[in-house]
């Protein structure tokens, strides 16, 4: 058996901006030539047997361009869908997916895993999808087994991704085999996670983190993570909600599991991780795979260059980020990553 992650897309809400400047060496020009770069960020978790055949697949987020990616990736219906948060670039393809499942799926309804606040927000815009979906609630901080994917369980941990991202969560996945188990974290979109000390301990030594980060340096009004923070921490400190847990938890207000979860979060001692490098260092992650990078805020607000994938890796490994023992990866859409129990990632 093997555990495989496929990157279906890595773009933010506007993966290729219409009218953006082009020219030799620009990131926009390089990406515009590849149709796969037009897809929003999404992953497929796949369990393969010893012969490389898929036993099941679970889709994480289904924004624009993802159905096309699934068709080109084998035209297989996912056995379940996980939604990290209700923004359009993470749910835009859900209608198409539900319609396909209704016609060709082996189950009457498509299982969808999400927090209650996230799903309630989706229903305000796409209420008709309720007829074709089976909601499987992810209570904050509680592991839930995926009934259609043997050995897989999910845990939603709340994050702050702005006031208009209710129920936004990172998803800790754990695949349990007969003699072993290992974990992979998908952060979704966030400015910072909202974790209890017990969560940080549980996240230690995850095999891989697939991390959202739009920029190298922080710009809090973008509501997205940056790769590093130290050099520009004052930018965060001038933000009116910096470090204020009560303000950061508001998008989760009303979730039935909210009070119980946040009762374990000490507002005086909670460590809020404002950048990818400090987070993966704290949890001793073996690998971090950066997605969502555009560099727009770096150029506009900090006067720093937008880098190519190769330049980004070189900058990180050259000391731009606190690499430590973490191995950094910049995966491309369509790539598959086999994850070994020894913590090694094999790309194909």
PyMOL commands that set and color helices and strands:
alter all, ss='L'
color gray80, all
select helices_A, chain A and resi 27-32+35-38+66-72+88-91+94-104+116-125+127-132+197-203+220-222+230-237+245-248+250-252+258-262+276-282+296-302+309-320
alter helices_A, ss='H'
color red, helices_A
select strands_A, chain A and resi 2-9+42-48+54-60+80-82+110-114+133-137+143-145+152-160+169-176+181-186+192-193+208-212+287-291+327-329+336-339+345-347
alter strands_A, ss='S'
color yellow, strands_A
deselect
rebuild
show_as cartoon
